[in-house]
Amino acid sequence: MTTLSRFEDLIAWQKARTLTNALYRATKGTDFSKDFALRDQLRRAAISIMANIAEGFERHRHTEFHQFLSIAKASCAEVRSHLYLARDMEYVSADEFSALQRDAEEVGRILGGLQSSLRKPSSSPPAK
């Protein structure tokens, strides 16, 4: 098994980065950009996913990494929740909503899998 030495190599972080960029693009134009509260909260939640993966990885302890992954997964749920309001307000199209929800759900699944792998006794701690 390959030991990762950088958080940037984690698929979870890479997918979270892609999701964050997509959300920034989606909140950039039209009426969405004028709804400062929802726009900013959605962006902060997406940023939180990336940041918590990175910060937890750099702690170099399974228990702490697991905790930060839990926070990242909760932020992922927050993104999904905010997207429903964005759709209800017609800030995003049905297709855009579906794509963003699908991406957020994928990040959540990856985070859950990473959490599960940390619970296994044979898993090695993140590299220093």
C-alpha positions in Angstrom: 0.0 0.0 0.0 1.3 3.4 -0.9 1.8 5.9 1.9 0.7 9.4 0.9 2.9 12.2 2.1 0.9 15.2 0.9 -2.8 16.1 1.4 -2.8 17.2 -2.3 -2.5 13.5 -3.3 -5.7 12.5 -1.5 -8.5 11.9 -4.0 -10.9 13.3 -1.4 -9.1 16.6 -1.4 -8.8 16.7 -5.2 -12.6 16.0 -5.6 -13.4 18.6 -2.9 -11.2 21.2 -4.8 -13.1 20.4 -8.0 -16.5 20.8 -6.2 -15.4 24.1 -4.7 -14.4 25.5 -8.0 -17.7 24.4 -9.6 -19.6 26.1 -6.7 -17.6 29.3 -7.2 -18.5 29.3 -10.9 -22.2 28.6 -10.1 -22.4 31.4 -7.6 -20.6 33.9 -9.7 -23.3 35.1 -12.0 -26.9 36.3 -12.2 -29.0 36.6 -9.1 -27.0 34.1 -7.1 -24.1 36.5 -6.8 -26.5 39.1 -5.3 -27.7 36.8 -2.6 -24.6 37.4 -0.4 -25.7 35.3 2.5 -26.4 32.1 0.6 -23.5 32.6 -1.8 -21.0 33.2 0.9 -22.3 30.4 3.2 -22.2 27.9 0.3 -18.7 28.9 -0.6 -17.5 28.8 3.0 -19.0 25.3 3.4 -17.2 24.1 0.3 -13.9 25.7 1.4 -14.4 23.9 4.8 -14.4 20.5 3.1 -11.0 21.1 1.5 -9.5 22.8 4.5 -10.5 20.1 7.0 -9.2 17.3 4.8 -5.9 19.1 4.6 -5.7 20.1 8.2 -6.6 16.7 9.5 -4.1 15.0 7.2 -1.3 17.2 8.5 -2.1 16.3 12.1 -0.5 12.9 11.4 -2.7 11.0 13.9 -5.6 8.7 12.8 -7.9 9.9 15.6 -7.5 13.6 14.7 -7.6 12.9 10.9 -10.9 11.0 11.4 -12.4 13.9 13.4 -11.4 16.4 10.7 -12.9 14.1 8.0 -16.1 14.1 10.1 -16.2 17.9 10.0 -15.5 17.8 6.2 -18.3 15.3 5.7 -20.7 17.5 7.6 -19.7 20.5 5.5 -20.4 18.4 2.5 -24.0 17.9 3.8 -24.2 21.6 4.4 -23.3 22.2 0.7 -26.0 19.8 -0.4 -28.6 21.5 1.8 -27.7 25.0 0.6 -28.0 23.7 -3.0 -31.7 22.9 -2.4 -32.4 26.5 -1.5 -30.3 27.7 -4.5 -32.5 25.5 -6.7 -35.7 26.6 -5.0 -34.7 30.3 -5.6 -33.9 29.3 -9.2 -30.3 30.5 -8.9 -29.2 27.2 -10.5 -30.9 25.2 -13.2 -32.2 21.7 -12.6 -29.2 20.2 -14.5 -26.7 22.3 -12.7 -28.3 21.4 -9.3 -28.1 17.7 -10.2 -24.5 17.9 -11.3 -23.5 19.8 -8.1 -25.5 17.5 -5.9 -23.9 14.4 -7.6 -20.4 15.9 -7.1 -21.1 16.7 -3.4 -22.5 13.2 -2.8 -19.4 11.7 -4.4 -17.1 13.7 -2.1 -19.2 12.6 0.9 -18.9 8.9 -0.1 -15.1 9.3 -0.6 -14.8 10.9 2.8 -16.9 8.1 4.4 -14.6 5.5 2.8 -11.5 7.3 4.0 -13.0 7.4 7.5 -13.7 3.6 7.3 -10.2 2.9 6.2 -8.8 4.8 9.2 -10.8 2.5 11.5 -9.1 -0.6 10.2 -6.2 -1.8 12.5 -3.9 -2.4 9.5 -4.1 1.1 8.1 -0.9 3.1 8.5 -1.0 6.7 9.8 -0.7 9.6 7.3 3.0 10.2 6.5 4.9 12.9 8.2 
